């Protein structure tokens, strides 16, 4: 990869890395490798060995649980606020979920052994990673509740807002088939839900591009699950500087 491929991205484009004290950040930088994260790329498979931990900067990664018949449902999303691969430092080494790039972009990766060594030093990095893990568990828990108790259009609103919070613009590139796969619902349900939001002037959907036209209305339509998750991320993960 040429030196200018990620010229607009630095490790500090990831909020977790940006929140490290400068001394810890500088120690980690030589261990980070910039990587493109194209749409559909699998960062790890269910039960597979995890050789790297990924810090997305301009991409979003979906954590999916895949059933034996091939059907799947998203259990969480991670973008510039976090990392992908918590099993590596939580002692599990592998996980039954699958990590797939949902929105193309870039990120940084670090070898598993290198991150574990830094984590076990029990400093600022360990605290940040544990806080992120707590926030991620909250998102997974709330997703399970939402998928069981809330309507598809509310689930779609939650999914759109969580995705937008991890992107620099108000547009997502995503087909209805992929959204249905993420939410674990029938495509017809997504088509109907997206149609409602478009008719109300909340989103504009065309050829796989979803543009959020009226975010306040979208936030008014979403179920409580989005606010619960956002509040926990905001509480646990600082936007920059050293952890509180």
N, C-alpha and C positions, 0 to 999 in steps of 0.2 A: 504494500500500500504506500502510495506516495505521501510525502510530508504535508501536502496541502489538501488532502482529501477531506479532512475534518477541520478545516481552517476556522469554521464558524463555531466549532464545539471545543470546549476544554473540559477537563475533569470536573471543574467547578460548575459546569452546566448541569451536573447532577447535584441535587440539593443535599443529599447525604454527605457527599464528598466536600461540598462547599461549607458544610457546617462543622467540619473538623477544625480544630486549632491548627494554625499554620505549621507548627512543627510536625504534627502528625500527618498533615496533608503532604508536606514535602517528602516525608519518609515513604509515603505510599505511591507518589507519582511515578517513580522509576519502575514500579511493578505493574503499572497499568498499560494495557495495550488498546489503542483505538480500533474499533471494529464497526463495519457497516452491519445494520440489522434489517435486511430486506423483508418485505411482507411474506408471511407464511414460514419463515425460517424457524425450525425447532431448536431451541437452546438446550433443552434436554427432554428425554422421553421418560415415560412412566417406568420406574424401577431401574433406569439406566444410571451408569456412573456419571457423576458431575465433576468434570475436570476444571471448570471455571465458575467464578461468580461474575455476573454481569451488572454493570451500572448503566442503565439507559440514560441518554441525554436528550435526544429528540425523537425517541421511539416509544411505543407502548407494547408491553408484553402481556399476553393473557396466560393465566394459569388455568388449565383445563383438566377436568377429570373425564377420562374416556372409559366407557363401558365395553364389555366383551363384544357387543354387537356393532361397535364402531361409533355409536352415538356419544355425544359429549355435552358438557355444560361448563361454563366458565365459573370458577370459584373466586377469582380475584384478578385485578389488573395492577400492573406496576409500570411506572414511567420514570420521569426525571426525579421523582421524590424518593426513590428507593433503589432496591437491588433485586436480582433474580438469583435464587440459589441458597435460601436460608438453611436448607438441610445440611449444608457443608459445615456450618459453624454451630448448628444446634445438636450435632452428634448423630444424626440419622444417616448421613452420607447419600442416601437415595430418597426418593419420594414417589408416591403413587400418582402424582399429577404430572401433566405435560406442560411445558412452557413454549408458547408459540408467539412470534411477532405479529401483533394485531395491527399496528400502524408503523410503517417503515420509517427508518431514521438511522441514528447512530448511537453508539455507546462505547463503554470501555469494559474490558474484562481483565480479571486477575486470576492467576493460577490458584487452585484450591489450597494447596499447601502454604502458599505465601499469605493468603488471607487468614487461614487458621492460625498461623504463627502470630500475625498482628492482632487477631482477636484474643488470643490467649495471653497477650501482654497485659490485658485487663485495664486498658486506658480508655480514652475518649471514643475510639472507634468501637470498642465493645459496647459501650453505653448506647451509642447511636444505633448500632445494629440490633440490639435488644429492643430498643424503643420502636424501631421500624417493624420488627417482628410482632410486637404487641399490636401495633396499628394494623398490620396485615391480617392478623388473627381476627380482629374486630371486623374488617371488611369481609373476610370469609364467612364469619358467623352471620353477619347482616345479610349477605347474599343468599345464604341458605333460607333465612326467614322470609326474605323478599320473594324468592322464587316460589315459596310454598303458599304465601298468604296474599300477595298483591297481584293486581291485574297486569297483563302483558304491557299495556301502554305505560303503566307506572314503572315497570322494570326497564322498559326502553328509555324512559326519561332518566332513571338512575344511571343506566349504562352510558348514555350520552354525556351526562354531567361529569361522571367520573373520568371519562375519556378526555373531555374538553379541559379539565383541570390539569391534565398531563401533556397538553399540546399548546404551542404558541399561538395558534389561530383558532377560528371558530368553525373550521371545516374538517370533516373526517372522510376518509376514503374507505368505504366499507359497503359491500353488497348486502341485500336483505337476507340472502342465504347464509352468509357468514354471521350476521347478527343473530339469526335464528339458531345457528349452531352454538354461538356463544351463550345465549340465554337458555338453550335447551328446550325451545318451543318450536311449533310448526311454523313454516315460512308464512303461511296464510295469516297467522296471528301477528307477525311482525308487519306484514303488508297493511293490515287493517289499522294497527297502532300507529304506524308511520303516516298513513293516510289521514288519520284524525289530527295528528300534530301539524301536518302540512296544511290541512283545511283551516286550522285555527291560526295559521300564520306564524307558527312557532319554529318550524324547520322548513327547509327547501331540499327536496331529494331529487336527484337526477343522475342516472347512469353511475350509480355507486358512490356519488358524492353527496354527503349530508352536510348542509350548512345550517347552523343554528342562527336564526334571524332574530329571535326574541328570547334571550336567556332568562330575564325575569319571569316571563310566562312559563318557561320550561321549569324553573325552580318552583313556581307556584303549583305546577301539575304533579311534581314528583312526590313519591311517598316519603315517609320519615326516614327511610333507610339511608338516603344520600346524606342528610344532615348529620346523622349519627356517625357515619364513617368519616365525613369531612372534619367534624369536630375533633375526633380522636387523632386524626393525622395532624391537624393544626396544633393540638395540645402536646403531642409527643415529639413532633419533628420540627425543629426551627428552620426558618427560611435561609439562614446563613449565620456565620459566626460560630462560636463554640456552644455546645449543648448547655442548656440552662441547668 
